[in-house]
Amino acid sequence: MTHTCIDVDVWCKWQDLPPVYRIYVDEELLTERDFVWETSRHYITEHIEVYLDPGWHELKIINCNPDRAEFIPNNIVVNGAGAGARFLIN
C-alpha cells in the first residue's frame, strides 16, 4: 500500500440551510461534513491522506442535499501532481 495525499477544492453553491457532503475514495467513506461557511458561493480545500493499493482509484464528493445545493470538486492533486477524480497509483 502506498501513502497517498489527495487535495481537492470543494466548491459549493447553496442557499438557506447549510448542506451536507460526503467524501469517498473508492467505496470507503472518509468523512461527512456540513458546509457551514458564511457565503453561499465558496470553497474549502480538503486534504486527504490514505493508503492505497496500486491501480485505479476514484475520489467522490457526494451531495446529501441535492435539492438545495450543488458541490463541484476542482483542482484535484494526488501526491503533488494534477489529477482527475479517477487516478492511478503505481
N, CA, C and O atoms as a GROMACS GRO file, in nm:
protein
  360
    1MET      N    1   0.084  -0.119   0.000
    1MET     CA    2   0.000   0.000   0.000
    1MET      C    3   0.088   0.124   0.000
    1MET      O    4   0.196   0.126   0.059
    2THR      N    5   0.041   0.226  -0.066
    2THR     CA    6   0.117   0.350  -0.082
    2THR      C    7   0.048   0.464  -0.009
    2THR      O    8  -0.072   0.487  -0.025
    3HIS      N    9   0.126   0.537   0.072
    3HIS     CA   10   0.072   0.657   0.136
    3HIS      C   11   0.040   0.757   0.027
    3HIS      O   12   0.126   0.790  -0.055
    4THR      N   13  -0.084   0.804   0.024
    4THR     CA   14  -0.132   0.891  -0.084
    4THR      C   15  -0.194   1.016  -0.025
    4THR      O   16  -0.279   1.009   0.064
    5CYS      N   17  -0.152   1.132  -0.077
    5CYS     CA   18  -0.209   1.261  -0.037
    5CYS      C   19  -0.295   1.315  -0.150
    5CYS      O   20  -0.250   1.326  -0.264
    6ILE      N   21  -0.419   1.347  -0.118
    6ILE     CA   22  -0.513   1.400  -0.216
    6ILE      C   23  -0.560   1.536  -0.166
    6ILE      O   24  -0.606   1.549  -0.052
    7ASP      N   25  -0.548   1.637  -0.251
    7ASP     CA   26  -0.603   1.770  -0.221
    7ASP      C   27  -0.710   1.801  -0.325
    7ASP      O   28  -0.691   1.775  -0.444
    8VAL      N   29  -0.820   1.856  -0.280
    8VAL     CA   30  -0.929   1.891  -0.372
    8VAL      C   31  -1.001   2.015  -0.318
    8VAL      O   32  -1.030   2.023  -0.199
    9ASP      N   33  -1.028   2.109  -0.406
    9ASP     CA   34  -1.112   2.224  -0.371
    9ASP      C   35  -1.256   2.182  -0.387
    9ASP      O   36  -1.297   2.140  -0.495
   10VAL      N   37  -1.334   2.194  -0.281
   10VAL     CA   38  -1.476   2.160  -0.285
   10VAL      C   39  -1.554   2.290  -0.287
   10VAL      O   40  -1.564   2.360  -0.186
   11TRP      N   41  -1.610   2.322  -0.405
   11TRP     CA   42  -1.692   2.442  -0.423
   11TRP      C   43  -1.836   2.407  -0.391
   11TRP      O   44  -1.880   2.294  -0.415
   12CYS      N   45  -1.909   2.503  -0.337
   12CYS     CA   46  -2.049   2.479  -0.305
   12CYS      C   47  -2.132   2.603  -0.336
   12CYS      O   48  -2.095   2.715  -0.300
   13LYS      N   49  -2.244   2.580  -0.404
   13LYS     CA   50  -2.345   2.685  -0.424
   13LYS      C   51  -2.467   2.641  -0.344
   13LYS      O   52  -2.522   2.533  -0.368
   14TRP      N   53  -2.509   2.724  -0.248
   14TRP     CA   54  -2.621   2.685  -0.164
   14TRP      C   55  -2.696   2.807  -0.113
   14TRP      O   56  -2.647   2.920  -0.118
   15GLN      N   57  -2.816   2.782  -0.066
   15GLN     CA   58  -2.899   2.885  -0.005
   15GLN      C   59  -2.967   2.827   0.118
   15GLN      O   60  -2.983   2.705   0.130
   16ASP      N   61  -3.007   2.913   0.207
   16ASP     CA   62  -3.082   2.874   0.327
   16ASP      C   63  -2.999   2.789   0.422
   16ASP      O   64  -2.904   2.840   0.482
   17LEU      N   65  -3.032   2.662   0.438
   17LEU     CA   66  -2.964   2.575   0.534
   17LEU      C   67  -2.833   2.521   0.477
   17LEU      O   68  -2.827   2.484   0.360
   18PRO      N   69  -2.728   2.516   0.559
   18PRO     CA   70  -2.601   2.460   0.512
   18PRO      C   71  -2.618   2.314   0.467
   18PRO      O   72  -2.676   2.234   0.540
   19PRO      N   73  -2.570   2.280   0.350
   19PRO     CA   74  -2.582   2.143   0.300
   19PRO      C   75  -2.475   2.051   0.358
   19PRO      O   76  -2.379   2.096   0.421
   20VAL      N   77  -2.493   1.923   0.335
   20VAL     CA   78  -2.402   1.820   0.385
   20VAL      C   79  -2.343   1.747   0.265
   20VAL      O   80  -2.411   1.721   0.166
   21TYR      N   81  -2.213   1.713   0.275
   21TYR     CA   82  -2.150   1.634   0.170
   21TYR      C   83  -2.064   1.524   0.232
   21TYR      O   84  -2.021   1.533   0.347
   22ARG      N   85  -2.041   1.420   0.152
   22ARG     CA   86  -1.957   1.308   0.194
   22ARG      C   87  -1.841   1.294   0.097
   22ARG      O   88  -1.854   1.320  -0.022
   23ILE      N   89  -1.726   1.252   0.151
   23ILE     CA   90  -1.608   1.228   0.068
   23ILE      C   91  -1.575   1.079   0.074
   23ILE      O   92  -1.559   1.021   0.181
   24TYR      N   93  -1.566   1.019  -0.043
   24TYR     CA   94  -1.528   0.879  -0.057
   24TYR      C   95  -1.402   0.869  -0.140
   24TYR      O   96  -1.380   0.949  -0.230
   25VAL      N   97  -1.318   0.770  -0.110
   25VAL     CA   98  -1.215   0.723  -0.203
   25VAL      C   99  -1.253   0.579  -0.229
   25VAL      O  100  -1.259   0.496  -0.138
   26ASP      N  101  -1.279   0.550  -0.357
   26ASP     CA  102  -1.337   0.423  -0.397
   26ASP      C  103  -1.470   0.409  -0.322
   26ASP      O  104  -1.554   0.499  -0.330
   27GLU      N  105  -1.491   0.302  -0.250
   27GLU     CA  106  -1.618   0.283  -0.179
   27GLU      C  107  -1.608   0.313  -0.030
   27GLU      O  108  -1.701   0.287   0.046
   28GLU      N  109  -1.494   0.368   0.013
   28GLU     CA  110  -1.473   0.394   0.155
   28GLU      C  111  -1.512   0.537   0.192
   28GLU      O  112  -1.455   0.633   0.139
   29LEU      N  113  -1.608   0.550   0.281
   29LEU     CA  114  -1.648   0.680   0.331
   29LEU      C  115  -1.540   0.733   0.425
   29LEU      O  116  -1.505   0.668   0.524
   30LEU      N  117  -1.486   0.852   0.392
   30LEU     CA  118  -1.381   0.910   0.474
   30LEU      C  119  -1.435   1.014   0.572
   30LEU      O  120  -1.388   1.022   0.686
   31THR      N  121  -1.534   1.092   0.528
   31THR     CA  122  -1.589   1.195   0.615
   31THR      C  123  -1.723   1.243   0.563
   31THR      O  124  -1.755   1.230   0.445
   32GLU      N  125  -1.801   1.298   0.654
   32GLU     CA  126  -1.926   1.367   0.619
   32GLU      C  127  -1.921   1.502   0.688
   32GLU      O  128  -1.895   1.510   0.808
   33ARG      N  129  -1.946   1.608   0.612
   33ARG     CA  130  -1.933   1.743   0.669
   33ARG      C  131  -2.053   1.829   0.633
   33ARG      O  132  -2.115   1.813   0.527
   34ASP      N  133  -2.084   1.923   0.722
   34ASP     CA  134  -2.176   2.032   0.690
   34ASP      C  135  -2.093   2.142   0.626
   34ASP      O  136  -1.984   2.174   0.675
   35PHE      N  137  -2.141   2.200   0.518
   35PHE     CA  138  -2.073   2.313   0.454
   35PHE      C  139  -2.127   2.440   0.521
   35PHE      O  140  -2.230   2.493   0.479
   36VAL      N  141  -2.058   2.487   0.623
   36VAL     CA  142  -2.113   2.591   0.711
   36VAL      C  143  -2.051   2.730   0.690
   36VAL      O  144  -2.079   2.822   0.769
   37TRP      N  145  -1.970   2.748   0.588
   37TRP     CA  146  -1.906   2.877   0.570
   37TRP      C  147  -2.009   2.982   0.531
   37TRP      O  148  -2.109   2.950   0.466
   38GLU      N  149  -1.986   3.106   0.570
   38GLU     CA  150  -2.086   3.212   0.564
   38GLU      C  151  -2.141   3.243   0.426
   38GLU      O  152  -2.260   3.271   0.412
   39THR      N  153  -2.060   3.239   0.326
   39THR     CA  154  -2.106   3.277   0.193
   39THR      C  155  -2.171   3.159   0.122
   39THR      O  156  -2.136   3.044   0.148
   40SER      N  157  -2.263   3.186   0.033
   40SER     CA  158  -2.330   3.078  -0.040
   40SER      C  159  -2.252   3.036  -0.165
   40SER      O  160  -2.292   2.941  -0.232
   41ARG      N  161  -2.143   3.104  -0.197
   41ARG     CA  162  -2.058   3.066  -0.310
   41ARG      C  163  -1.915   3.067  -0.261
   41ARG      O  164  -1.848   3.170  -0.262
   42HIS      N  165  -1.868   2.950  -0.217
   42HIS     CA  166  -1.738   2.946  -0.153
   42HIS      C  167  -1.678   2.807  -0.171
   42HIS      O  168  -1.746   2.715  -0.216
   43TYR      N  169  -1.551   2.792  -0.136
   43TYR     CA  170  -1.490   2.659  -0.139
   43TYR      C  171  -1.396   2.642  -0.022
   43TYR      O  172  -1.351   2.738   0.040
   44ILE      N  173  -1.369   2.515   0.007
   44ILE     CA  174  -1.265   2.480   0.102
   44ILE      C  175  -1.175   2.378   0.033
   44ILE      O  176  -1.216   2.309  -0.059
   45THR      N  177  -1.051   2.371   0.079
   45THR     CA  178  -0.959   2.270   0.028
   45THR      C  179  -0.954   2.155   0.127
   45THR      O  180  -0.918   2.172   0.243
   46GLU      N  181  -0.991   2.038   0.078
   46GLU     CA  182  -0.983   1.916   0.159
   46GLU      C  183  -0.846   1.855   0.138
   46GLU      O  184  -0.800   1.843   0.024
   47HIS      N  185  -0.781   1.816   0.245
   47HIS     CA  186  -0.654   1.744   0.238
   47HIS      C  187  -0.679   1.605   0.294
   47HIS      O  188  -0.714   1.589   0.412
   48ILE      N  189  -0.662   1.504   0.210
   48ILE     CA  190  -0.696   1.367   0.244
   48ILE      C  191  -0.568   1.283   0.239
   48ILE      O  192  -0.493   1.290   0.141
   49GLU      N  193  -0.542   1.205   0.342
   49GLU     CA  194  -0.429   1.114   0.342
   49GLU      C  195  -0.482   0.973   0.362
   49GLU      O  196  -0.550   0.944   0.461
   50VAL      N  197  -0.450   0.885   0.267
   50VAL     CA  198  -0.496   0.746   0.271
   50VAL      C  199  -0.383   0.654   0.225
   50VAL      O  200  -0.285   0.699   0.166
   51TYR      N  201  -0.397   0.526   0.252
   51TYR     CA  202  -0.306   0.424   0.200
   51TYR      C  203  -0.383   0.346   0.094
   51TYR      O  204  -0.490   0.290   0.122
   52LEU      N  205  -0.329   0.342  -0.028
   52LEU     CA  206  -0.397   0.278  -0.140
   52LEU      C  207  -0.309   0.174  -0.207
   52LEU      O  208  -0.187   0.190  -0.216
   53ASP      N  209  -0.373   0.068  -0.253
   53ASP     CA  210  -0.304  -0.032  -0.334
   53ASP      C  211  -0.275   0.027  -0.471
   53ASP      O  212  -0.344   0.119  -0.514
   54PRO      N  213  -0.174  -0.025  -0.542
   54PRO     CA  214  -0.151   0.019  -0.680
   54PRO      C  215  -0.274  -0.008  -0.766
   54PRO      O  216  -0.346  -0.107  -0.746
   55GLY      N  217  -0.298   0.081  -0.862
   55GLY     CA  218  -0.412   0.065  -0.952
   55GLY      C  219  -0.495   0.192  -0.959
   55GLY      O  220  -0.456   0.297  -0.908
   56TRP      N  221  -0.610   0.180  -1.024
   56TRP     CA  222  -0.700   0.294  -1.042
   56TRP      C  223  -0.788   0.313  -0.919
   56TRP      O  224  -0.834   0.216  -0.858
   57HIS      N  225  -0.811   0.440  -0.885
   57HIS     CA  226  -0.896   0.476  -0.770
   57HIS      C  227  -0.984   0.594  -0.811
   57HIS      O  228  -0.959   0.662  -0.911
   58GLU      N  229  -1.086   0.617  -0.729
   58GLU     CA  230  -1.178   0.726  -0.761
   58GLU      C  231  -1.213   0.805  -0.636
   58GLU      O  232  -1.248   0.749  -0.532
   59LEU      N  233  -1.203   0.938  -0.648
   59LEU     CA  234  -1.246   1.032  -0.544
   59LEU      C  235  -1.388   1.074  -0.577
   59LEU      O  236  -1.418   1.113  -0.690
   60LYS      N  237  -1.477   1.066  -0.476
   60LYS     CA  238  -1.616   1.105  -0.498
   60LYS      C  239  -1.659   1.203  -0.390
   60LYS      O  240  -1.635   1.182  -0.271
   61ILE      N  241  -1.724   1.311  -0.434
   61ILE     CA  242  -1.789   1.406  -0.344
   61ILE      C  243  -1.938   1.385  -0.363
   61ILE      O  244  -1.991   1.410  -0.472
   62ILE      N  245  -2.007   1.340  -0.260
   62ILE     CA  246  -2.150   1.308  -0.269
   62ILE      C  247  -2.230   1.415  -0.197
   62ILE      O  248  -2.206   1.446  -0.081
   63ASN      N  249  -2.325   1.471  -0.269
   63ASN     CA  250  -2.413   1.574  -0.216
   63ASN      C  251  -2.530   1.506  -0.144
   63ASN      O  252  -2.606   1.432  -0.205
   64CYS      N  253  -2.543   1.531  -0.015
   64CYS     CA  254  -2.652   1.472   0.063
   64CYS      C  255  -2.780   1.555   0.054
   64CYS      O  256  -2.885   1.512   0.102
   65ASN      N  257  -2.772   1.674  -0.006
   65ASN     CA  258  -2.888   1.763  -0.018
   65ASN      C  259  -2.900   1.815  -0.161
   65ASN      O  260  -2.891   1.936  -0.181
   66PRO      N  261  -2.920   1.730  -0.260
   66PRO     CA  262  -2.920   1.777  -0.400
   66PRO      C  263  -3.030   1.876  -0.433
   66PRO      O  264  -3.022   1.947  -0.533
   67ASP      N  265  -3.134   1.881  -0.350
   67ASP     CA  266  -3.244   1.975  -0.376
   67ASP      C  267  -3.210   2.118  -0.336
   67ASP      O  268  -3.278   2.211  -0.379
   68ARG      N  269  -3.105   2.138  -0.256
   68ARG     CA  270  -3.076   2.275  -0.212
   68ARG      C  271  -2.931   2.317  -0.226
   68ARG      O  272  -2.893   2.424  -0.178
   69ALA      N  273  -2.847   2.234  -0.290
   69ALA     CA  274  -2.706   2.271  -0.304
   69ALA      C  275  -2.643   2.200  -0.423
   69ALA      O  276  -2.693   2.098  -0.471
   70GLU      N  277  -2.532   2.256  -0.469
   70GLU     CA  278  -2.451   2.194  -0.573
   70GLU      C  279  -2.306   2.195  -0.526
   70GLU      O  280  -2.254   2.300  -0.487
   71PHE      N  281  -2.241   2.079  -0.530
   71PHE     CA  282  -2.100   2.068  -0.495
   71PHE      C  283  -2.020   2.041  -0.621
   71PHE      O  284  -2.060   1.961  -0.706
   72ILE      N  285  -1.906   2.109  -0.633
   72ILE     CA  286  -1.820   2.095  -0.752
   72ILE      C  287  -1.677   2.072  -0.704
   72ILE      O  288  -1.616   2.163  -0.648
   73PRO      N  289  -1.622   1.951  -0.727
   73PRO     CA  290  -1.481   1.929  -0.695
   73PRO      C  291  -1.393   1.990  -0.804
   73PRO      O  292  -1.424   1.977  -0.923
   74ASN      N  293  -1.286   2.054  -0.766
   74ASN     CA  294  -1.198   2.123  -0.862
   74ASN      C  295  -1.054   2.115  -0.812
   74ASN      O  296  -1.030   2.096  -0.692
   75ASN      N  297  -0.959   2.131  -0.903
   75ASN     CA  298  -0.816   2.135  -0.868
   75ASN      C  299  -0.772   2.013  -0.787
   75ASN      O  300  -0.716   2.027  -0.679
   76ILE      N  301  -0.799   1.895  -0.840
   76ILE     CA  302  -0.761   1.772  -0.771
   76ILE      C  303  -0.612   1.747  -0.792
   76ILE      O  304  -0.562   1.748  -0.905
   77VAL      N  305  -0.541   1.724  -0.682
   77VAL     CA  306  -0.397   1.697  -0.684
   77VAL      C  307  -0.372   1.570  -0.604
   77VAL      O  308  -0.415   1.558  -0.489
   78VAL      N  309  -0.303   1.474  -0.666
   78VAL     CA  310  -0.270   1.347  -0.600
   78VAL      C  311  -0.119   1.336  -0.592
   78VAL      O  312  -0.051   1.334  -0.695
   79ASN      N  313  -0.066   1.328  -0.472
   79ASN     CA  314   0.079   1.318  -0.448
   79ASN      C  315   0.155   1.428  -0.523
   79ASN      O  316   0.260   1.402  -0.581
   80GLY      N  317   0.102   1.549  -0.521
   80GLY     CA  318   0.170   1.665  -0.580
   80GLY      C  319   0.149   1.686  -0.727
   80GLY      O  320   0.199   1.785  -0.781
   81ALA      N  321   0.076   1.598  -0.795
   81ALA     CA  322   0.055   1.612  -0.941
   81ALA      C  323  -0.095   1.628  -0.969
   81ALA      O  324  -0.179   1.564  -0.906
   82GLY      N  325  -0.126   1.713  -1.066
   82GLY     CA  326  -0.263   1.733  -1.108
   82GLY      C  327  -0.326   1.601  -1.148
   82GLY      O  328  -0.260   1.517  -1.209
   83ALA      N  329  -0.453   1.582  -1.116
   83ALA     CA  330  -0.521   1.456  -1.145
   83ALA      C  331  -0.669   1.483  -1.167
   83ALA      O  332  -0.718   1.594  -1.146
   84GLY      N  333  -0.738   1.380  -1.210
   84GLY     CA  334  -0.883   1.385  -1.220
   84GLY      C  335  -0.943   1.308  -1.104
   84GLY      O  336  -0.872   1.261  -1.015
   85ALA      N  337  -1.075   1.295  -1.105
   85ALA     CA  338  -1.142   1.220  -0.998
   85ALA      C  339  -1.103   1.072  -1.002
   85ALA      O  340  -1.102   1.006  -0.898
   86ARG      N  341  -1.072   1.020  -1.121
   86ARG     CA  342  -1.014   0.885  -1.133
   86ARG      C  343  -0.864   0.902  -1.150
   86ARG      O  344  -0.818   0.977  -1.236
   87PHE      N  345  -0.788   0.831  -1.069
   87PHE     CA  346  -0.642   0.848  -1.073
   87PHE      C  347  -0.574   0.715  -1.050
   87PHE      O  348  -0.631   0.622  -0.994
   88LEU      N  349  -0.448   0.708  -1.097
   88LEU     CA  350  -0.369   0.585  -1.092
   88LEU      C  351  -0.260   0.596  -0.987
   88LEU      O  352  -0.187   0.695  -0.981
   89ILE      N  353  -0.250   0.494  -0.904
   89ILE     CA  354  -0.140   0.484  -0.807
   89ILE      C  355  -0.050   0.370  -0.855
   89ILE      O  356  -0.096   0.257  -0.874
   90ASN      N  357   0.078   0.401  -0.875
   90ASN     CA  358   0.173   0.299  -0.921
   90ASN      C  359   0.237   0.226  -0.806
   90ASN      O  360   0.319   0.136  -0.827
   0.00000   0.00000   0.00000
